Amino acid sequence: MIERTDPWIPESYHIVKTWREIPDTFTMELKPTDGREIPRFASGQFNMLYVFGVGEIPVSISGDPSQRGILTHTTRAVGAVSRALCDLKEGAVVGVRGPYGSHWPVAEAMGKDVVIAAGGLGLAPLRSAVREIVAARERFGKVSVLYGARTVEDILFRRELEGWRARFDLDVYVTVDHADAAWRGSVGVVTRFVARAAFNPEQVVAMVCGPEVMMRYTARELEKCGVVDDAIYLSMERNMKCAVGLCGHCQFQQFFVCKDGPVFAYHRVKSLLAKGEI
Amino acid sequence: MDVSPTDLVGHGFLKGMAGEQLAALATCGAGYRSYAEGEFICREGANADEFHLIEHGLVALETTAADRRSLVMVTLEGGEVLGWSWMFPPYRWYFDARAVAATRTLALNGALVRAACQNDPQLGYELTRRIARVVIERLQATRLHALDLYNTHPPRK
């Protein structure tokens, strides 16, 4: 019998539902083919999704950690495997290894203010954290969600963002880089919202995910507001292959992003972020 | 409605400014302006005889081209300042500014502010320093914007 916890063996899942969120990004809901519960995961972790005969890619989990029946992934159809994954129909079977990696410090943020800053597809791994926080809203201080997308058409999870904004116990800022006059929201880079968000810099945890440059400048804006390095967390993206820290594809100086990350406290990677050669 | 130094001190752009400097600015034709959604605050090429401290609302800086719809470059919100074309000749607005939502501003007369700065170099320095900070922040944001960070098809290395 195959040992279920063997990190090299993918488990069979079938696609329950799949849909496009925005033109190049899709979400799929998966269930184990043998009907058991999905493994426990924490917000910010990822799975390796295997399209048989094509290949395997890391995809962050975008669903709610408390939901044990369905595994939800959101990613962009941009390479051979992700395009093949996107083309799969409901009922198709994929391989799943995981969950892997470090997670967002949701438990550590309890009792504190929280700033969630996401750019583009970076909202996918942070959605799990937001859902977790919303589910236990009374345990956190002020919560701000800052989200930037390229265009209005690229706004991910738009309906959910509107739902969060409608709650009134979350401050939700959405901005786009490019828009015409028909857009009635903010235009400009997401980093400028940091200074507008309401939080106590001495009692806050910030979780940031997006393009690396966006994360670097968001972290700097947080620093300008008085937030210390070890209260800022970033999710790094590298070319992960084995997911267990053996192959070295995702090496980031002394770290393996798959094993030591993807979520890092800013102080651990700050000096590496501006280096182009890593 | 008359504007007092107390009204001015509440705006983020002037926060921490000395009382006598606020009093000097309050005499520079300061007045409240209200704009309905869709109303233009200024038009490209028109005289930039005022600048605005946005109290609340949302303002789009935009430009138009015959073959495209109006393009929004950036939006400004409560606590931000709109306009620096009043500082230098030819004193003309460089872009359109349109209220995206109902907007209220505290407007100051550019010529009177320039004259006040001429008479009081300390006021001039303080105001220039504050505007320089806004310009730098906008320039940095514009540079990040220009990187097109979310473009999924960046140029090949």
Interface residues (C-beta under 8 A of the other chain):
Chain A: D24 R76 V78 G119 G120 G148 A149 R150 D154 T175 D177 H178 A179 D180 A181 A182 W183 R184 G185 S186 V187 G188 V189 T191 R192 R196 G210 P211 V213 M214 Y217
Chain B: L58 A60 E62 R68 R69 S70 L71 V72 M73 V74 T75 E77 G79 R98 V100 A101 E137 A141 L144 H145 L147 D148 L149 Y150 N151 T152
